[in-house]
């Protein structure tokens, strides 16, 4: 399946990668902002709550640009023998998996969860509890990263699935960019 191609990225591929970078950040920003919307509206008014949502969307756009630059640069580490479509599919999958783990990490604290008492007592008895946590976390995260990467690069079916998923999610992310523009307009109006 490896295809020799001198081109590292296509213009369409970079745009798709940017949209995939924007999707999880914007989705999570909207979820968190809507979670606080009623609280802010009660304390002040609905226009202030819309302003808070607008600030969140603009910051999500800035974060999306920064993450896109990092992901695009990391794509240069992918061997040149893979096509730019494979590079986009791989980087998109890795970004989505990383974003999902980041959301799970935040959700853990937002829902005020804690480790079971047996795990805490086990960690307390161990000589290096932080190392145990790191190894356990690595044991959970590594398979979720390596297995999809192996499938995308080794299976034409998984590669085509990821390409299709990227195209569908890019359409949704385009809508979020429209919301960014609307948020930017709201911020300009609010600050005049």
C-alpha positions in Angstrom: 0.0 0.0 0.0 2.9 2.5 0.4 2.8 5.0 -2.4 5.9 7.1 -3.2 4.9 10.7 -3.4 7.2 13.7 -3.2 4.4 16.0 -2.0 4.0 16.0 1.7 0.6 17.7 1.9 -2.0 18.8 -0.5 -3.9 22.1 -0.1 -7.2 20.2 0.4 -5.5 17.8 2.8 -4.2 20.7 4.9 -7.6 22.3 5.0 -9.1 19.0 6.1 -6.5 18.6 8.8 -7.2 22.1 10.1 -10.9 21.4 10.2 -10.2 18.2 12.1 -8.0 20.1 14.5 -10.8 22.6 15.0 -13.6 20.1 15.6 -12.8 18.6 19.0 -11.8 22.0 20.5 -14.9 23.7 19.3 -17.2 20.9 20.3 -15.7 20.8 23.8 -15.8 24.6 24.0 -19.5 24.7 23.1 -20.3 21.9 25.6 -18.5 23.7 28.4 -19.9 27.1 27.5 -23.5 25.8 27.4 -22.9 24.2 30.7 -22.2 27.6 32.2 -24.6 29.6 30.0 -27.5 29.6 32.4 -25.2 30.4 35.4 -23.8 33.4 33.7 -27.2 34.6 32.4 -28.6 34.4 35.9 -25.8 36.4 37.5 -25.8 39.1 34.8 -27.9 38.7 31.6 -28.2 36.6 28.4 -26.1 39.1 26.4 -23.1 38.6 28.8 -23.6 34.8 28.5 -23.5 35.1 24.7 -20.3 37.2 25.1 -18.7 34.5 27.2 -19.6 31.9 24.6 -18.1 34.2 21.9 -14.8 34.6 23.8 -14.7 30.8 24.1 -15.2 30.3 20.4 -12.5 32.8 19.4 -10.0 31.2 21.9 -10.9 27.8 20.4 -10.1 29.1 17.0 -6.7 30.4 18.2 -6.0 27.1 19.9 -7.1 25.2 16.7 -4.6 27.2 14.7 -1.8 26.4 17.1 -2.6 22.7 17.3 -2.9 22.6 13.5 0.6 24.0 13.2 2.0 21.4 15.6 0.1 18.5 14.0 1.2 19.6 10.5 4.8 19.8 11.6 4.5 16.4 13.3 3.3 15.1 9.9 6.8 15.7 8.6 8.0 12.9 10.8 5.8 10.4 8.9 7.9 8.6 6.3 7.9 10.2 2.8 6.9 6.9 1.2 3.3 7.3 2.4 1.0 9.5 0.4 -0.3 12.8 1.7 -3.7 11.2 2.0 -2.3 8.6 4.4 -0.5 11.3 6.3 -3.7 13.3 6.7 -5.7 10.2 7.8 -3.0 9.2 10.3 -2.6 12.7 11.8 -6.4 13.2 11.9 -6.9 9.9 13.8 -4.1 10.6 16.3 -5.5 14.1 16.9 -9.0 12.8 17.5 -7.7 10.1 19.9 -5.6 12.6 21.8 -8.5 15.1 22.0 -10.8 12.3 23.2 -8.3 11.4 26.0 -8.0 15.1 26.9 -11.8 15.4 27.2 -12.0 12.2 29.3 -9.3 13.7 31.6 -11.3 16.9 32.0 -14.5 15.0 32.5 -13.0 13.1 35.3 -12.6 16.3 37.3 -15.8 18.0 36.0 -17.9 15.1 37.3 -15.9 15.1 40.6 -14.8 11.5 40.3 -12.1 9.9 42.3 -10.1 6.7 42.2 -11.6 3.7 44.1 -10.3 3.4 47.7 -8.5 0.1 46.9 -6.5 1.9 44.1 -5.6 4.8 46.4 -4.5 2.4 49.2 -2.4 0.4 46.7 -0.8 3.6 45.5 -0.2 4.7 49.1 1.6 1.4 49.8 3.8 1.5 46.7 7.2 3.1 46.8 6.6 5.1 43.7 2.9 6.0 43.3 3.5 8.5 40.5 5.4 6.0 38.4 2.7 3.4 38.9 0.1 6.0 37.7 2.2 6.9 34.7 2.7 3.2 33.7 -1.0 2.5 34.1 -1.9 5.6 32.1 0.5 4.6 29.4 -0.9 1.1 29.4 -4.4 2.5 28.7 -3.5 5.2 26.2 -0.8 3.5 24.1 -3.1 0.7 22.6 -5.7 3.3 21.7 -3.0 5.2 19.7 -1.0 2.4 18.2 -3.8 0.1 17.1 -5.7 2.8 15.0 -2.4 4.0 13.5 -1.5 0.4 12.6 -4.9 -0.1 11.0 -4.8 3.1 9.0 -1.4 2.5 7.6 -1.8 -1.3 7.2 -5.4 -1.7 6.0 -6.8 -0.1 2.9 -10.3 -0.5 4.4 -9.4 1.3 7.6 -7.6 4.0 5.6 -10.7 4.6 3.4 -12.9 4.7 6.6 -10.7 7.3 8.2 -10.7 9.3 4.9 -14.5 9.3 4.8 -14.8 10.2 8.5 -12.4 13.1 8.0 -14.5 14.4 5.1 -17.8 14.1 7.1 -16.3 15.7 10.2 -14.8 18.5 8.2 -18.2 19.6 7.1 -19.3 19.8 10.8 -16.1 21.7 11.6 -16.9 24.2 8.8 -20.1 25.1 10.7 -18.0 25.7 13.9 -15.8 28.1 11.9 -19.0 30.0 11.0 -19.8 30.2 14.7 -16.2 31.6 15.2 -17.0 34.3 12.8 -20.3 35.1 14.5 -18.5 35.1 17.9 -15.9 37.5 16.5 -18.6 39.8 15.3 -20.4 39.7 18.7 -17.1 40.5 20.4 -16.5 43.5 18.1 -20.1 44.7 18.8 -19.7 44.3 22.5 -16.5 46.2 22.7 -17.5 49.2 20.6 
